[in-house]
Amino acid sequence: MSTEPLPPTAERPVEDPPPGPHRADRRDHRRSDAWVVGAGLGGLAAAALIARAGYRVQVIERRRRPGGRAATDERRGFRFNRGPHALYHGGEAERVLGLLGIAPTGVAPPARGGRMVRGGIVHLAPGGPGSLVRTGLLGPRDKADLARVLARLDRADPHALSATTTQRWIDGLTDRPSVRQVIEAIVRLTSYVDGPGELSADVALSQVQLGFGPGVAYLDRGWGSLIDRLAATPGVRLEAGVAIDRLDDLDARVVGGIGGRTGTPVVVAVGGPAAASQVTGNAFEAGLGADAATLDLGLASPPRHRFVIGVDEPAYLSDHGGPAAMVPPGRSSVSLVGYVPVDGCDGSDGVEDGDDDRSAHDDRSGPAAVREGRARLLAFARHAGITDDQIVERRYLHRMSVVTSIARASTGGMPGRVGTAVPGLCGVHVVGDWVGPSGHLADAVLASAESAAEAVVAHLRDRPVLR
Ligand SMILES: Cc1cc2nc3c(=O)[nH]c(=O)nc-3n(C[C@H](O)[C@H](O)[C@H](O)COP(=O)(O)OP(=O)(O)OC[C@H]3O[C@@H](n4cnc5c(N)ncnc54)[C@H](O)[C@@H]3O)c2cc1C
């Protein structure tokens, strides 16, 4: 396998479209029944659920267009999500979208014929009985042990593992180091978290069960299609390009004021706990964030291997050109991720927009860490057989916040996460991947959006009518 550096390719910054139909007339919505701060997946889902109950909802978004981390950006005919995104069938996100009449279409990942890389050598991934027998990744005893472990995972109960670290859980599954390494890679792949010493095993096992059971879908037109559908819900109005730094900023805009028993209810869906603390004034614990570097490549032809998982290298690559409208005719694309180990630093929920990419117009630009991160993922792309002359478009995001605050064994796993109610602020609720007792990633976002929306609707139904 060649290790020559890839040549620079023109890389354009992500551009916000000019404010268009999303911009609402400020005056006519001062009397909205509920307000939502943040137009990512969580804020828009909460808004859509409240609107479906018959109320008018005003959403305020800091950036000039909605979507947050679930936005899809178009570059010369390639549609790139903000890193590889898969919707978990049977998860909370699919269920809540179903309540809104949204049944996203897409394709399964190209896992058949997938590869695993260890020590720089590309092996067949042990994805089923046939490939387990044939792969050179593991010796005969390790293969038998992996088969035994995988067969048991199906029946195990995640709820019993909320106070157990993923590391301890894996240690209890097998004492064979090579098998442990493969299980760790599978947990990274399905949870997006490289932090077995911190992540609670209820998340790890649930994600593996979802990934191996009902499976996942790469969405047609990308995750931006969900954003478009949610934002188009009748009764939802969006004003983009306005930041609400504190609830007081909102108070001045809303007739009758916010919160309290008689005021207008508000959902704060601004990403993670640090941003929510700033807006609400309540000190939510920052927790530990899981970050990643992502590289999307537009290709002139399909890669040799369409699904490659690093076993001793925390990275993976997958062909994302399969869903509808993601690539121009005759082209392909792959999405790569490099997991940033969860290292005990505070959550990093301010980097969801991948601004680092804006200074990274070619492979030599940007700070050393950005150049190295990009080069590492380009080198990983070579495991899929991708060559320099295949790459026609690229987009690197250096540090994306995948989970703003992971569920940790030390705080009781998923059930230990905070609820949607903001202490001391009646009528104000938070939504995000760090909120509520169920789901991980977008599943937690949409489950908390549902809880917050239910609380807001109950609040609106119960409050005295003053106007
Ligand atoms: C690389 C990557 C891969 C991922 N892969 C998957 C996957 O495979 N499956 C999965 O389920 N999930 C995945 N996720 C997670 C998923 O994208 C997120 O959970 C989800 O998009 C978060 O939605 P959110 O609304 O909670 O937050 P955000 O998307 O962060 O949205 C918050 C919004 O609030 C706005 N905002 C912030 N502050 C203010 C303010 N003061 N005033 C007004 N607006 C404000 C922001 O601009 C933003 O639009 C992935 C994430 C990343 C980064």
The ligand as an SDF file (V2000), in Angstrom:
LIG
                    3D

 53 58  0  0  0  0  0  0  0  0999 V2000
  -19.3440   13.7040   13.0320 C   0  0  0  0  0  0  0  0  0  0  0  0
  -20.6930   13.3830   13.5890 C   0  0  0  0  0  0  0  0  0  0  0  0
  -21.2950   12.1710   13.2910 C   0  0  0  0  0  0  0  0  0  0  0  0
  -22.5300   11.8400   13.8430 C   0  0  0  0  0  0  0  0  0  0  0  0
  -23.1060   10.6380   13.5030 N   0  0  0  0  0  0  0  0  0  0  0  0
  -24.3070   10.3210   14.0240 C   0  0  0  0  0  0  0  0  0  0  0  0
  -24.9300    9.1010   13.6770 C   0  0  0  0  0  0  0  0  0  0  0  0
  -24.3950    8.3190   12.8990 O   0  0  0  0  0  0  0  0  0  0  0  0
  -26.1300    8.8190   14.2340 N   0  0  0  0  0  0  0  0  0  0  0  0
  -26.7570    9.6610   15.1230 C   0  0  0  0  0  0  0  0  0  0  0  0
  -27.8400    9.3380   15.6080 O   0  0  0  0  0  0  0  0  0  0  0  0
  -26.1850   10.8400   15.4610 N   0  0  0  0  0  0  0  0  0  0  0  0
  -24.9860   11.1840   14.9300 C   0  0  0  0  0  0  0  0  0  0  0  0
  -24.3950   12.3800   15.2630 N   0  0  0  0  0  0  0  0  0  0  0  0
  -25.0450   13.2170   16.2850 C   0  0  0  0  0  0  0  0  0  0  0  0
  -26.1310   14.1390   15.7270 C   0  0  0  0  0  0  0  0  0  0  0  0
  -25.6550   14.8440   14.6020 O   0  0  0  0  0  0  0  0  0  0  0  0
  -26.4760   15.1120   16.8480 C   0  0  0  0  0  0  0  0  0  0  0  0
  -26.8700   14.3850   18.0020 O   0  0  0  0  0  0  0  0  0  0  0  0
  -27.6210   16.0630   16.5200 C   0  0  0  0  0  0  0  0  0  0  0  0
  -27.4960   16.6060   15.2260 O   0  0  0  0  0  0  0  0  0  0  0  0
  -27.5880   17.1670   17.5710 C   0  0  0  0  0  0  0  0  0  0  0  0
  -28.7290   17.9820   17.4420 O   0  0  0  0  0  0  0  0  0  0  0  0
  -29.0160   19.1500   18.4940 P   0  0  0  0  0  0  0  0  0  0  0  0
  -30.1810   19.8810   17.9760 O   0  0  0  0  0  0  0  0  0  0  0  0
  -29.0920   18.5760   19.8640 O   0  0  0  0  0  0  0  0  0  0  0  0
  -27.7140   20.0340   18.5280 O   0  0  0  0  0  0  0  0  0  0  0  0
  -27.0150   20.9040   17.3780 P   0  0  0  0  0  0  0  0  0  0  0  0
  -27.0350   20.1860   16.0810 O   0  0  0  0  0  0  0  0  0  0  0  0
  -25.6810   21.2730   17.9240 O   0  0  0  0  0  0  0  0  0  0  0  0
  -27.9410   22.1790   17.2060 O   0  0  0  0  0  0  0  0  0  0  0  0
  -27.9190   23.2660   18.0920 C   0  0  0  0  0  0  0  0  0  0  0  0
  -28.3560   24.4890   17.3070 C   0  0  0  0  0  0  0  0  0  0  0  0
  -28.4990   25.5750   18.2100 O   0  0  0  0  0  0  0  0  0  0  0  0
  -27.9160   26.7210   17.6150 C   0  0  0  0  0  0  0  0  0  0  0  0
  -27.5280   27.6320   18.7010 N   0  0  0  0  0  0  0  0  0  0  0  0
  -26.5180   27.4610   19.5950 C   0  0  0  0  0  0  0  0  0  0  0  0
  -26.4900   28.4980   20.4540 N   0  0  0  0  0  0  0  0  0  0  0  0
  -27.5020   29.3280   20.1100 C   0  0  0  0  0  0  0  0  0  0  0  0
  -27.9810   30.5690   20.6270 C   0  0  0  0  0  0  0  0  0  0  0  0
  -27.3980   31.1450   21.6850 N   0  0  0  0  0  0  0  0  0  0  0  0
  -29.0430   31.1660   20.0360 N   0  0  0  0  0  0  0  0  0  0  0  0
  -29.6420   30.5920   18.9520 C   0  0  0  0  0  0  0  0  0  0  0  0
  -29.2190   29.4140   18.4200 N   0  0  0  0  0  0  0  0  0  0  0  0
  -28.1670   28.7840   18.9900 C   0  0  0  0  0  0  0  0  0  0  0  0
  -26.7300   26.1730   16.8430 C   0  0  0  0  0  0  0  0  0  0  0  0
  -26.2830   27.0710   15.8420 O   0  0  0  0  0  0  0  0  0  0  0  0
  -27.3250   24.8900   16.2600 C   0  0  0  0  0  0  0  0  0  0  0  0
  -27.9560   25.1050   15.0270 O   0  0  0  0  0  0  0  0  0  0  0  0
  -23.1660   12.7400   14.7200 C   0  0  0  0  0  0  0  0  0  0  0  0
  -22.5700   13.9750   15.0020 C   0  0  0  0  0  0  0  0  0  0  0  0
  -21.3580   14.2990   14.4420 C   0  0  0  0  0  0  0  0  0  0  0  0
  -20.7360   15.6200   14.7490 C   0  0  0  0  0  0  0  0  0  0  0  0
  1  2  1  0
  2  3  1  0
  2 52  2  0
  3  4  2  0
  4  5  1  0
  4 50  1  0
  5  6  2  0
  6  7  1  0
  6 13  1  0
  7  8  2  0
  7  9  1  0
  9 10  1  0
 10 11  2  0
 10 12  1  0
 12 13  2  0
 13 14  1  0
 14 15  1  0
 14 50  1  0
 15 16  1  0
 16 17  1  0
 16 18  1  0
 18 19  1  0
 18 20  1  0
 20 21  1  0
 20 22  1  0
 22 23  1  0
 23 24  1  0
 24 25  2  0
 24 26  1  0
 24 27  1  0
 27 28  1  0
 28 29  2  0
 28 30  1  0
 28 31  1  0
 31 32  1  0
 32 33  1  0
 33 34  1  0
 33 48  1  0
 34 35  1  0
 35 36  1  0
 35 46  1  0
 36 37  1  0
 36 45  1  0
 37 38  2  0
 38 39  1  0
 39 40  1  0
 39 45  2  0
 40 41  1  0
 40 42  2  0
 42 43  1  0
 43 44  2  0
 44 45  1  0
 46 47  1  0
 46 48  1  0
 48 49  1  0
 50 51  2  0
 51 52  1  0
 52 53  1  0
M  END
$$$$
